[in-house]
Amino acid sequence: MNAVTIGIASRDETNARFLRAMAGEPQGAWSTFASVADLWRTLTPKRWGLLLALAGAGPVSVREAARRVGRDVKAVHTDVQILLNAGLLEKTPAGAIDFPFVNFR
């Protein structure tokens, strides 16, 4: 089961995790932000709901993602771009979006 931990981490904490990974110690998937303000600016309640709807769904179109959360396609497209830039979503070669995790916290 793929899981990602989303949280706050200093540069030192991130570097230490990187060094442990380079030494062969499994670290799991992480997506960290430098501050609480950065996290909440990126992960608004609607974007969090979008991630919940996409968890374990596999690649979907932006239109399908909007249908799943009951929101306007244009608004979801904007949120998708922000989540792509944050590294939380991935884009497939075919242009679909993917949240490659089943669990996140």
C-alpha positions, 0 to 999 in steps of 0.5 A, spaced: 500 500 500 502 506 497 502 512 503 505 519 503 506 523 509 504 530 508 507 535 513 512 541 516 519 539 516 525 544 516 531 544 511 535 540 516 530 535 517 529 534 510 537 533 509 537 528 515 532 524 511 535 525 505 542 522 508 538 516 511 535 514 504 542 515 501 545 510 506 539 505 504 534 506 510 527 506 507 524 513 508 517 512 505 514 518 501 514 525 504 511 531 502 513 537 506 513 544 507 517 549 510 512 552 514 504 551 517 502 557 513 505 554 506 502 548 508 495 551 509 496 556 503 497 549 498 492 544 502 486 548 502 480 544 504 477 543 497 484 541 495 485 536 501 478 533 498 480 533 491 486 529 494 481 524 498 477 523 491 483 521 487 487 517 493 487 510 489 483 512 483 489 511 478 490 516 473 484 521 471 482 527 467 481 533 470 474 533 468 473 526 471 476 529 478 471 535 478 465 530 477 468 526 483 468 532 487 462 536 485 466 542 483 467 546 477 472 544 472 476 550 471 476 551 479 479 544 479 484 545 474 487 551 478 487 546 484 490 541 480 496 546 477 497 548 484 498 541 487 502 539 481 507 544 482 507 542 490 509 535 487 503 532 490 500 530 484 503 527 477 501 528 470 501 522 466 504 522 458 497 522 456 495 528 460 491 525 466 493 526 473 494 521 478 495 521 486 499 515 486 497 514 494 492 510 497 493 513 504 496 519 506 496 523 513 
